[in-house]
Amino acid sequence: MADALKMKQLIWDCQKDVAEYLPDESGTSEHELVQTLIARLDGSQAREALGDDWQGWWPDDDDGDGDDSPLPQQPLPEPA
């Protein structure tokens, strides 16, 4: 079962990632932002927030283990 507080934190963290990207002086490329968001949405934070029924984001993830992501698995940045 999904955890509402963990879902809110996941959403806030994604919003923070986008907000950090927006200023021109951030130095973060669009590609880096997308990688960060995908890693966050396909990582342990999303699995914890969404619960045991989480099947992964990718439509071709036939076995439901989330390993068919088009990007290599990367460690998530530690929360500030």
N, CA, C and O of each residue as an XYZ file, in Angstrom:
320
protein
N       0.850     -1.181      0.000
C       0.000      0.000      0.000
C       0.895      1.244      0.000
O       1.924      1.287      0.674
N       0.488      2.229     -0.754
C       1.249      3.474     -0.857
C       1.208      4.239      0.460
O       0.216      4.199      1.187
N       2.296      4.934      0.751
C       2.424      5.738      1.960
C       2.278      7.211      1.556
O       3.126      7.744      0.839
N       1.212      7.866      2.013
C       0.905      9.238      1.581
C       2.031     10.212      1.915
O       2.374     11.049      1.081
N       2.607     10.129      3.093
C       3.676     11.058      3.463
C       4.923     10.841      2.608
O       5.577     11.800      2.199
N       5.245      9.581      2.342
C       6.408      9.299      1.496
C       6.143      9.737      0.054
O       7.058     10.186     -0.637
N       4.896      9.606     -0.399
C       4.549     10.092     -1.745
C       4.714     11.608     -1.821
O       5.261     12.129     -2.793
N       4.238     12.314     -0.792
C       4.399     13.775     -0.770
C       5.874     14.143     -0.813
O       6.260     15.062     -1.535
N       6.703     13.435     -0.048
C       8.135     13.732     -0.028
C       8.750     13.478     -1.401
O       9.582     14.259     -1.862
N       8.348     12.393     -2.054
C       8.839     12.093     -3.406
C       8.479     13.218     -4.364
O       9.318     13.653     -5.153
N       7.250     13.688     -4.302
C       6.797     14.786     -5.167
C       7.567     16.054     -4.849
O       8.020     16.742     -5.764
N       7.725     16.378     -3.572
C       8.481     17.578     -3.186
C       9.929     17.485     -3.671
O      10.488     18.468     -4.157
N      10.527     16.312     -3.538
C      11.909     16.155     -3.984
C      12.033     16.330     -5.489
O      13.002     16.924     -5.962
N      11.068     15.824     -6.251
C      11.081     16.027     -7.705
C      10.897     17.507     -8.044
O      11.561     18.030     -8.939
N      10.002     18.171     -7.334
C       9.804     19.609     -7.556
C      11.077     20.377     -7.234
O      11.424     21.322     -7.941
N      11.775     19.983     -6.176
C      13.034     20.633     -5.801
C      14.079     20.427     -6.897
O      14.808     21.358     -7.241
N      14.156     19.206     -7.450
C      15.104     18.936     -8.532
C      14.835     19.850     -9.726
O      15.768     20.396    -10.316
N      13.560     20.016    -10.082
C      13.187     20.872    -11.208
C      13.514     22.331    -10.884
O      14.056     23.042    -11.730
N      13.196     22.779     -9.682
C      13.456     24.171     -9.286
C      14.952     24.491     -9.309
O      15.343     25.602     -9.669
N      15.788     23.522     -8.926
C      17.235     23.735     -8.952
C      17.756     23.839    -10.390
O      18.757     24.508    -10.645
N      17.077     23.179    -11.318
C      17.478     23.191    -12.723
C      17.137     24.515    -13.399
O      17.876     24.971    -14.271
N      16.026     25.136    -13.006
C      15.487     26.285    -13.729
C      16.416     27.491    -13.827
O      16.515     28.072    -14.907
N      17.100     27.900    -12.759
C      17.965     29.087    -12.909
C      19.098     28.827    -13.905
O      19.696     27.751    -13.913
N      19.382     29.826    -14.745
C      20.448     29.690    -15.739
C      21.794     29.365    -15.101
O      22.603     28.648    -15.689
N      22.035     29.886    -13.909
C      23.323     29.687    -13.256
C      23.452     28.321    -12.585
O      24.487     28.030    -11.985
N      22.421     27.478    -12.675
C      22.480     26.171    -12.013
C      23.555     25.277    -12.625
O      24.160     24.465    -11.925
N      23.795     25.422    -13.927
C      24.784     24.577    -14.579
C      24.284     23.169    -14.849
O      25.032     22.341    -15.370
N      23.046     22.884    -14.510
C      22.464     21.563    -14.728
C      21.852     21.522    -16.126
O      21.052     22.385    -16.490
N      22.230     20.525    -16.892
C      21.671     20.395    -18.236
C      20.305     19.717    -18.162
O      19.963     19.079    -17.166
N      19.540     19.870    -19.229
C      18.236     19.209    -19.310
C      18.408     17.690    -19.190
O      17.612     17.018    -18.534
N      19.437     17.168    -19.821
C      19.707     15.727    -19.765
C      19.977     15.278    -18.322
O      19.470     14.244    -17.888
N      20.772     16.054    -17.587
C      21.057     15.716    -16.190
C      19.800     15.757    -15.338
O      19.618     14.916    -14.458
N      18.928     16.735    -15.593
C      17.671     16.824    -14.859
C      16.819     15.586    -15.111
O      16.288     14.989    -14.174
N      16.691     15.205    -16.373
C      15.884     14.033    -16.711
C      16.469     12.783    -16.055
O      15.725     11.960    -15.522
N      17.782     12.634    -16.090
C      18.417     11.482    -15.445
C      18.123     11.463    -13.941
O      17.818     10.412    -13.376
N      18.215     12.615    -13.309
C      17.955     12.709    -11.875
C      16.517     12.331    -11.557
O      16.263     11.568    -10.625
N      15.576     12.864    -12.328
C      14.168     12.558    -12.075
C      13.862     11.085    -12.321
O      13.140     10.465    -11.540
N      14.400     10.521    -13.392
C      14.165      9.101    -13.664
C      14.763      8.242    -12.563
O      14.135      7.286    -12.109
N      15.974      8.577    -12.133
C      16.590      7.802    -11.054
C      15.758      7.886     -9.787
O      15.593      6.889     -9.085
N      15.237      9.060     -9.493
C      14.416      9.226     -8.286
C      13.114      8.443     -8.405
O      12.687      7.797     -7.448
N      12.483      8.500     -9.572
C      11.192      7.839     -9.763
C      11.317      6.332     -9.956
O      10.326      5.610     -9.849
N      12.512      5.856    -10.236
C      12.714      4.425    -10.429
C      13.574      3.851     -9.305
O      14.042      2.717     -9.405
N      13.783      4.614     -8.244
C      14.679      4.196     -7.174
C      13.963      3.768     -5.910
O      12.747      3.582     -5.885
N      14.750      3.619     -4.873
C      14.232      3.111     -3.595
C      13.215      4.052     -2.964
O      12.280      3.588     -2.310
N      13.372      5.368     -3.144
C      12.410      6.307     -2.564
C      11.020      6.061     -3.150
O      10.032      6.063     -2.416
N      10.934      5.851     -4.456
C       9.641      5.580     -5.092
C       9.094      4.232     -4.641
O       7.901      4.106     -4.366
N       9.958      3.224     -4.562
C       9.492      1.904     -4.105
C       8.930      1.976     -2.692
O       7.896      1.373     -2.402
N       9.608      2.713     -1.809
C       9.109      2.860     -0.434
C       7.793      3.626     -0.402
O       6.878      3.261      0.336
N       7.695      4.681     -1.197
C       6.489      5.518     -1.194
C       5.294      4.778     -1.785
O       4.169      4.928     -1.308
N       5.537      3.981     -2.821
C       4.444      3.338     -3.537
C       4.073      1.970     -2.972
O       3.000      1.449     -3.280
N       4.927      1.391     -2.166
C       4.583      0.151     -1.491
C       4.879     -1.105     -2.287
O       5.517     -1.065     -3.339
N       4.401     -2.218     -1.760
C       4.717     -3.538     -2.291
C       4.163     -3.790     -3.683
O       4.685     -4.641     -4.404
N       3.124     -3.077     -4.076
C       2.522     -3.321     -5.375
C       3.205     -2.562     -6.513
O       2.728     -2.601     -7.647
N       4.307     -1.877     -6.231
C       5.031     -1.115     -7.235
C       5.598     -2.041     -8.289
O       6.270     -3.018     -7.958
N       5.337     -1.748     -9.569
C       5.761     -2.602    -10.668
C       6.822     -1.963    -11.569
O       7.264     -2.601    -12.524
N       7.232     -0.755    -11.299
C       8.209     -0.092    -12.160
C       7.532      0.849    -13.140
O       6.329      0.750    -13.385
N       8.316      1.764    -13.699
C       7.780      2.802    -14.579
C       7.753      2.395    -16.034
O       7.019      3.002    -16.814
N       8.519      1.396    -16.437
C       8.750      1.165    -17.847
C       7.784      0.122    -18.388
O       7.676     -0.966    -17.822
N       7.069      0.437    -19.491
C       6.060     -0.475    -20.030
C       6.626     -1.826    -20.452
O       5.893     -2.815    -20.457
N       7.914     -1.899    -20.807
C       8.488     -3.166    -21.237
C       9.085     -3.951    -20.075
O       9.816     -4.918    -20.290
N       8.785     -3.550    -18.872
C       9.304     -4.211    -17.679
C       8.440     -5.441    -17.378
O       7.644     -5.442    -16.439
N       8.614     -6.485    -18.193
C       7.760     -7.664    -18.139
C       7.783     -8.392    -16.802
O       6.763     -8.926    -16.366
N       8.942     -8.416    -16.149
C       9.016     -9.170    -14.906
C       8.721     -8.327    -13.672
O       8.713     -8.854    -12.560
N       8.476     -7.014    -13.846
C       8.067     -6.159    -12.737
C       9.155     -5.813    -11.754
O       8.868     -5.281    -10.681
N      10.416     -6.103    -12.094
C      11.472     -5.796    -11.128
C      12.129     -4.443    -11.370
O      13.082     -4.092    -10.674
N      11.638     -3.674    -12.345
C      12.110     -2.308    -12.558
C      13.467     -2.202    -13.218
O      14.014     -1.102    -13.303
N      14.039     -3.318    -13.696
C      15.399     -3.257    -14.227
C      15.471     -3.009    -15.719
O      16.559     -3.061    -16.294
N      14.340     -2.739    -16.368
C      14.342     -2.496    -17.802
C      14.399     -1.009    -18.141
O      14.095     -0.623    -19.270
N      14.779     -0.178    -17.189
C      14.906      1.256    -17.387
C      15.886      1.539    -18.524
O      16.882      0.827    -18.654
N      15.633      2.561    -19.352
C      16.560      2.881    -20.430
C      17.855      3.517    -19.936
O      18.804      3.656    -20.707
N      17.908      3.902    -18.680
C      19.116      4.490    -18.115
C      19.750      3.514    -17.135
O      19.040      2.749    -16.482
N      21.073      3.526    -17.022
C      21.696      2.666    -16.023
C      21.269      3.091    -14.622
O      21.044      4.275    -14.368
N      21.159      2.135    -13.727
C      20.800      2.443    -12.350
C      21.899      3.298    -11.733
O      23.082      2.973    -11.837
N      21.506      4.380    -11.099
C      22.456      5.295    -10.486
C      22.017      5.538     -9.052
O      20.820      5.564     -8.766
N      22.968      5.715     -8.151
C      22.568      6.020     -6.780
C      21.890      7.384     -6.726
O      22.283      8.315     -7.428
N      20.887      7.485     -5.897
C      20.184      8.756     -5.736
C      21.020      9.691     -4.875
O      21.710      9.242     -3.960
N      20.961     10.978     -5.160
C      21.658     11.940     -4.302
C      21.027     11.938     -2.912
O      19.818     11.764     -2.762
N      21.854     12.131     -1.921
C      21.350     12.202     -0.547
C      20.524     13.466     -0.369
O      20.902     14.524     -0.872
N      19.385     13.373      0.348
C      18.583     14.581      0.608
C      19.374     15.616      1.374
O      20.193     15.285      2.232
N      19.123     16.867      1.056
C      19.854     17.960      1.718
C      19.310     18.228      3.095
O      19.806     19.113      3.793
